[in-house]
Amino acid sequence: MVKKGGLASRLKNLFRNRSGDQLFFENMEEALIEGDLGPLTAAEIITDLKTGVAKNNLKSNEEIFNELKSILHNSIMVNTLLPESGKLNIYLVMGVNGVGKTTTIAKLAAYFRRSAGSEKILLSAGDTFRAAAVEQLSHWGRELGLQVIKQSSGADPGAVIFDTISSAQAQGGEVILADTAGRLHNKVHLVRELAKIDKIICARLKSGVYRKVLIIDATTGQNALRQAEAFKEAIGVDSAILTKYDSTAKGGIVIPVCRTCQIPFSFLCTGEGLNDITPFNKESYLDSLIEVS
């Protein structure tokens, strides 16, 4: 989980040294900002907290902390990404370069096999912009014993997705996990490319399940919120997965992504191993983020 010394430590010190409420709330807002909740979300939460404290006449540290935790808990949205049995499930995995898309695809494949009994899983190497991405996905395919549908470097990613769906339909496939390029710096190209892939999937998938999944790196702070806004604007996002959660002392980016973008989270990843993925749980996430005891 999150390293010690982050938001939880700041909150613990605030409650321990609490004096005047005005300075207390100002310092708490600053702590939330530094914990990756961002200025806007932090201000909203402090406003909600002050309202709750006044309305319910909360006095003790425990009461105020529990009110804060309740507000944060209610801010977090969670959903499940498990495949639906008897249907072709397509997961379009998106995110900027470096967030861990390809490794997360491998983790999802292993998790779906382990927890949902999915065996007929295909990996689609849709990030044709980077040869290393195709090579990495091919490596995971060999490790997992899964078929990887790919074309040469620089090929049309839409064609790769088309071929993958055709192969899955011919073989009775259950799950497609499709990689995509992450060139967010060229937003126009990103939107155009994702829109084309989205159109192909919608046209080819007659009666299956289609989910657009955004990978968010916990170490990137407020940049992750801007990424979420960009991908949601491009084609929409059904769910998010938080990666590298063990590599930050902050990790609060989940809350502004949920509150601002209305994007739920489904999984949390730590480490590089195939089993380093767990369903997103509000309680355990908040315990690691803010628990002060």
HELIX and SHEET records of a PDB file:
HELIX    1   1 LEU A    7  ARG A   16  1                                  10    
HELIX    2   2 ASP A   21  LEU A   32  1                                  12    
HELIX    3   3 ILE A   33  LEU A   37  3                                   5    
HELIX    4   4 PRO A   39  ASN A   56  1                                  18    
HELIX    5   5 ASN A   61  SER A   75  1                                  15    
HELIX    6   6 LYS A  101  SER A  115  1                                  15    
HELIX    7   7 ALA A  131  LEU A  144  1                                  14    
HELIX    8   8 PRO A  157  GLN A  171  1                                  15    
HELIX    9   9 LYS A  187  ARG A  204  1                                  18    
HELIX   10  10 ALA A  218  THR A  220  5                                   3    
HELIX   11  11 ASN A  223  ALA A  234  1                                  12    
HELIX   12  12 TYR A  245  SER A  247  5                                   3    
HELIX   13  13 VAL A  254  CYS A  261  1                                   8    
HELIX   14  14 LYS A  282  ILE A  290  1                                   9    
SHEET    1   A 8 GLN A 147  ILE A 149  0                                        
SHEET    2   A 8 ILE A 121  SER A 124  1                                        
SHEET    3   A 8 VAL A 175  ALA A 178  1                                        
SHEET    4   A 8 ASN A  89  MET A  94  1                                        
SHEET    5   A 8 VAL A 209  ASP A 217  1                                        
SHEET    6   A 8 SER A 239  THR A 243  1                                        
SHEET    7   A 8 PHE A 265  CYS A 269  1                                        
SHEET    8   A 8 ILE A 277  PRO A 279 -1                                        
END                                                                             
